[in-house]
């Protein structure tokens, strides 16, 4: 069961927080694997699971730990959830 408004840390990491949702989660995990194998860098992958409400607490904890954030979303026309970070 997916809890509304509760993100999930899919993979622990220390160098970068990769924040995503939906179909992008598998791509984010593949990218994290490739970065680790090529550069030895550990990437934390966060699956938002729901956008409204958004789990800012999990995002904040992750970014405070890594000091870096990258938001990935599926391509669509017009602005999306990652267009304006708050």
MOKA-V831110 format. One record per residue. RES is the residue in three letters. PSI is psi in whole degrees, -180 to 180 (999 if undefined). OMEGA is omega in whole degrees, 0 to 359 (999 if undefined). Layout:
# MOKA-V831110
res = [RES/RES]
psi = [PSI/PSI]
omega = [OMEGA/OMEGA]
This chain:
# MOKA-V831110
res = [UNK/UNK/UNK/UNK/UNK/UNK/UNK/UNK/UNK/UNK/UNK/UNK/UNK/UNK/UNK/UNK/UNK/UNK/UNK/UNK/UNK/UNK/UNK/UNK/UNK/UNK/UNK/UNK/UNK/UNK/UNK/UNK/UNK/UNK/UNK/UNK/UNK/UNK/UNK/UNK/UNK/UNK/UNK/UNK/UNK/UNK/UNK/UNK/UNK/UNK/UNK/UNK/UNK/UNK/UNK/UNK/UNK/UNK/UNK/UNK/UNK/UNK/UNK/UNK/UNK/UNK/UNK/UNK/UNK/UNK/UNK/UNK/UNK/UNK/UNK/UNK/UNK/UNK/UNK/UNK/UNK/UNK/UNK/UNK/UNK/UNK]
psi = [133/122/130/129/12/110/167/130/107/-35/131/145/175/-11/-26/141/115/111/126/-176/165/-137/-17/-15/-46/-38/-39/-42/-41/-41/-42/-40/-44/-42/-42/-45/-35/-37/-8/21/133/127/130/129/123/125/110/-32/-46/147/-30/112/152/141/78/-28/-47/-42/-48/-46/-43/-47/-35/-35/-44/-23/14/143/142/126/129/135/160/145/135/163/141/176/149/-164/-27/3/-38/93/143/999]
omega = [178/177/181/177/180/178/181/173/184/178/177/177/184/186/185/173/177/188/185/179/174/184/182/183/179/177/178/178/178/178/178/177/181/179/179/183/182/188/181/183/179/182/175/180/180/174/182/180/173/179/179/357/180/181/181/180/179/178/182/179/181/182/175/180/186/184/179/179/174/180/180/177/177/182/172/180/178/183/179/184/182/185/183/178/179/999]
